[in-house]
Amino acid sequence: MRVKVLLFGSPGYGSFNQCGVAGVEIARRAGRQVELIWIESTGPAIRAARVIDVCHRGADLVVAYGSAGDYPVAMAAERFPHIHFVVVQGSHLAENCAVYGVLQEQSAFLAGVAAAAESRTGGLGHLSAVKTDAALSARAAYVDGAMRQSPGMGMMTSFCGSQDDEGLAFETCEAMAKRGVDVVFAAIDGGRPGAVLACQKFRLRQIGAIVDWTETDPKLFVGSAISDTGRCIAAAIQDHAEGNLPFGTRIDYGVERPEYVRLALSPLAGPSTRQAVDEWSQALVRGEVAPSREYVGREFDLSGLLSRI
């Protein structure tokens, strides 16, 4: 079985792709022969041309990792109906294509619960990059979790415009700190060192995303919203090998599968925080609560924040 996994971007950069590489390794340890192919972060037309070239060279299953794979797979799946495709954390469905993903909004909801439980000032922050559907859903879920845990919390939310600009991340967190925020949910990737530096300088605590940042600095990171999309790669390859790939449909994993979705907490988090996260996690599993998908509060851009300091 010829399996090719496509990652978009540069090797060794960003926690999202770090998860993808880990997912490939899980599949390889399970005995699957998997070729990992990196495709540079260029425009969708060039990405599509690269994916079509990969298909020309032969494959039984092509797994595109991330929503950047939606358009290329849409183009390739139509031209190569004999090849099977999966888009991880995407949306394109076809007769020869399925979607696997994680419900990252559930981990974001729990991040809001933890932030509200841990805040001493009553001021919470949210920092993301660009307004994709997934990022907007995560922001809404985070705010929802915070307000359900502690109604009336102050909230500052900002999309700084870049996943990878450390300076923008630093300046946004600085502005939040000077407005009374003491816990910030930073849902960014390559720019995270800037957010970390700001938190260290201005004594903020942070909630990370995707991977477990509490392992790197349990004092600074009160928690981390785990959404292990890389495991979806291994799951899709396993299902394909067993003839169980659900073409034309999608499979989503949530907090009922904590190896995919959960909130990791620092060992320094308080017992009341742990209890709150556990109770809301169980409520999500039982279907008693669903994170909100809409945010109707105020929003701040970097220039607006800085002009009001």
C-alpha positions in Angstrom: 0.0 0.0 0.0 1.5 3.3 -1.1 0.7 6.0 1.5 1.8 9.5 1.1 1.3 12.2 3.8 1.6 15.8 2.8 2.6 18.5 5.3 2.5 22.2 4.3 5.3 24.4 5.5 8.8 23.9 6.6 10.2 20.9 8.6 10.9 21.7 12.2 8.7 24.8 12.4 5.5 25.1 14.3 3.7 22.9 16.7 0.9 22.0 14.3 3.3 20.4 11.9 5.1 18.9 14.8 1.9 17.0 15.6 1.7 15.9 12.0 5.2 14.4 12.0 4.4 12.6 15.3 1.3 11.2 13.6 3.3 9.8 10.8 5.7 8.2 13.3 2.7 6.5 15.1 1.7 5.0 11.7 5.2 3.8 11.0 5.5 2.2 14.4 2.3 0.4 13.7 4.1 -1.1 10.7 2.8 1.1 7.9 5.0 2.2 5.1 4.5 6.0 4.9 6.2 8.6 2.7 6.3 12.0 4.2 6.3 14.9 1.7 6.7 18.6 2.6 5.1 21.2 0.4 6.1 24.8 0.8 3.5 27.3 2.1 2.7 28.9 -1.2 -0.5 29.8 -3.0 -3.3 27.2 -3.4 -2.7 26.9 -7.2 1.0 25.9 -6.6 0.1 23.6 -3.8 -2.5 21.9 -6.1 0.1 21.5 -8.8 2.5 19.8 -6.3 -0.3 17.4 -5.0 -1.2 16.5 -8.6 2.5 15.8 -9.3 2.5 13.5 -6.2 -0.5 11.6 -7.6 1.1 11.2 -11.0 4.0 9.4 -9.4 1.5 6.9 -7.9 -0.3 6.5 -4.6 -3.1 4.4 -3.0 -3.8 6.9 -0.2 -2.9 10.6 0.0 -3.3 12.3 3.4 -3.2 16.1 3.3 -2.6 17.6 6.7 -4.5 20.8 7.5 -7.1 23.0 5.8 -4.4 24.1 3.3 -5.0 20.7 1.7 -8.6 21.3 0.9 -8.2 23.0 -2.4 -5.3 20.8 -3.7 -7.2 17.7 -2.8 -10.4 18.9 -4.4 -8.4 19.4 -7.6 -6.5 16.1 -7.4 -9.4 13.9 -6.2 -11.4 14.7 -9.3 -8.5 13.9 -11.7 -7.5 10.7 -9.9 -10.7 8.9 -8.9 -8.7 5.7 -8.3 -6.7 7.3 -5.5 -8.1 7.6 -2.0 -7.7 10.9 -0.2 -8.0 12.2 3.4 -7.9 15.8 4.5 -7.0 16.2 8.2 -8.7 19.1 9.9 -10.2 20.2 6.5 -13.6 20.2 4.9 -13.4 18.7 1.4 -15.5 15.6 0.9 -15.9 13.5 -2.2 -16.6 9.9 -3.3 -12.9 9.1 -2.9 -12.2 11.6 -0.1 -12.9 11.7 3.7 -12.1 14.2 6.4 -10.7 13.4 9.8 -10.4 16.0 12.5 -10.5 16.9 16.2 -13.0 19.1 18.0 -10.5 21.8 19.0 -13.3 24.0 20.2 -13.8 21.6 23.1 -10.2 22.0 24.3 -10.6 25.8 23.8 -13.8 25.7 26.0 -11.8 23.9 28.7 -9.1 26.5 28.4 -11.6 29.2 29.2 -12.8 27.3 32.2 -9.2 27.0 33.5 -8.3 30.6 32.7 -11.4 31.8 34.7 -10.6 29.5 37.6 -7.0 30.6 37.8 -7.3 34.4 37.2 -6.6 36.6 40.1 -7.5 39.9 38.4 -10.7 38.9 36.6 -9.1 39.9 33.3 -8.6 37.2 30.6 -6.9 37.5 27.2 -7.3 35.6 23.9 -4.6 35.9 21.2 -4.9 34.2 17.8 -3.5 34.9 14.3 -6.0 35.1 11.4 -9.8 34.7 11.3 -10.2 31.2 9.9 -13.4 29.3 10.8 -11.5 27.1 13.2 -9.9 30.1 14.9 -13.2 31.9 15.3 -14.8 28.8 16.7 -12.0 28.4 19.2 -12.2 32.0 20.3 -16.0 31.7 20.8 -15.6 28.4 22.7 -12.8 29.9 25.0 -15.0 32.9 25.9 -18.0 30.6 26.5 -16.0 28.3 28.8 -14.7 31.3 30.8 -18.1 32.9 31.2 -19.8 29.6 32.2 -17.2 29.1 34.9 -17.1 32.7 36.1 -19.8 34.9 34.7 -18.7 38.5 34.3 -15.0 37.9 33.7 -13.3 40.7 31.7 -12.2 39.5 28.2 -9.8 41.0 25.7 -9.5 39.1 22.4 -7.3 39.9 19.5 -6.3 38.5 16.1 -2.8 39.8 15.5 -2.6 38.9 11.8 0.2 36.4 11.9 0.8 32.9 13.3 4.6 33.4 13.2 5.4 37.1 14.1 7.0 37.0 17.5 7.0 40.8 17.7 3.3 41.1 17.2 2.6 38.4 19.7 4.8 40.2 22.3 3.2 43.6 21.7 -0.3 42.2 21.9 0.3 40.4 25.2 2.1 43.5 26.5 -1.0 45.6 25.8 -3.2 43.1 27.4 -1.1 43.0 30.5 -1.3 46.7 30.9 -5.0 46.5 30.7 -5.3 44.1 33.6 -5.2 40.7 31.9 -3.4 38.0 33.9 -4.1 34.8 32.0 -4.0 34.7 28.2 -4.9 31.9 25.8 -2.4 32.1 23.0 -3.6 30.1 20.1 -0.7 30.8 17.8 2.2 28.8 16.3 5.6 30.2 15.3 5.0 33.5 17.1 4.7 31.8 20.5 8.2 32.8 21.7 7.1 36.4 21.6 4.0 35.6 23.7 6.2 33.7 26.2 8.7 36.5 26.5 5.8 39.0 27.2 4.3 36.7 29.8 7.7 36.4 31.5 8.3 40.1 31.5 4.8 41.2 32.6 4.0 38.3 34.8 1.2 36.8 32.8 0.3 33.2 32.8 -0.5 31.5 29.5 -2.6 28.7 28.2 -0.9 27.1 25.2 -2.5 25.2 22.3 -2.1 22.0 20.2 0.8 20.4 22.2 1.4 20.2 26.0 3.3 23.4 26.8 3.0 22.7 30.5 5.8 20.3 30.1 8.2 23.0 29.0 7.4 25.6 31.7 4.7 24.5 34.3 5.0 27.9 36.1 4.3 30.0 33.1 1.8 27.7 31.4 -1.1 27.0 33.6 -2.6 24.7 31.0 -2.5 23.7 27.3 -5.5 23.0 25.0 -4.5 19.7 23.4 -5.9 19.0 19.9 -3.7 16.2 18.6 -4.5 16.4 14.9 -1.5 14.2 14.1 -3.2 11.2 15.6 -5.8 11.6 12.9 -3.2 10.8 10.3 -2.4 7.5 12.0 -6.1 6.7 12.4 -6.9 7.4 8.8 -4.1 5.2 7.6 -5.2 2.4 9.9 -8.8 2.7 8.7 -7.7 2.6 5.1 -5.6 -0.5 5.7 -8.6 -2.2 7.2 -11.0 -1.1 4.4 -12.9 1.2 6.7 -12.2 4.7 5.3 -15.6 6.6 5.4 -15.5 8.2 2.0 -17.8 11.2 1.6 -18.1 11.7 5.4 -16.0 13.1 8.2 -14.9 11.6 11.6 -14.3 14.0 14.5 -12.7 13.1 17.8 -13.5 15.0 21.0 -12.9 14.9 24.7 -14.3 11.4 24.9 -10.9 10.5 23.4 -8.5 12.4 25.6 -5.5 11.2 23.6 -6.9 13.5 20.9 -8.6 16.3 22.8 -8.1 17.4 26.4 -6.9 20.3 28.5 -3.5 19.5 30.1 -3.0 21.3 33.4 0.2 22.4 35.1 1.0 20.5 38.3 0.9 24.0 39.9 -2.8 24.5 39.0 -5.1 24.7 42.0 -7.4 21.8 43.1 -10.5 23.9 42.4 -9.3 24.4 38.8 -8.7 20.7 38.3 -12.2 20.0 39.7 -13.8 22.6 37.4 -12.0 21.2 34.3 -12.9 17.7 35.1 -16.6 18.5 35.7 -16.9 20.5 32.4 -15.0 17.7 30.6 -17.5 15.2 31.7 -20.4 17.5 30.8 -18.9 17.7 27.3 -18.6 13.9 27.0 -22.2 13.5 28.2 -23.4 16.0 25.7 -24.9 18.3 28.4 -23.1 21.3 27.0 -21.9 22.4 23.6 -19.3 25.2 23.2 -20.7 28.3 21.6 -19.7 29.0 18.0 -20.4 32.7 18.1 -18.7 35.6 19.9 -20.6 38.8 20.1 -18.3 40.9 22.4 -15.8 43.5 21.6 -12.7 42.8 19.6 -9.3 44.6 19.6 -6.6 44.9 17.0 -3.0 45.7 18.0 -3.2 49.4 17.0 -6.3 49.8 19.0 -4.8 48.2 22.0 -1.6 50.2 21.9 -3.4 53.5 21.4 -5.4 53.0 24.7 -2.5 52.0 27.0 
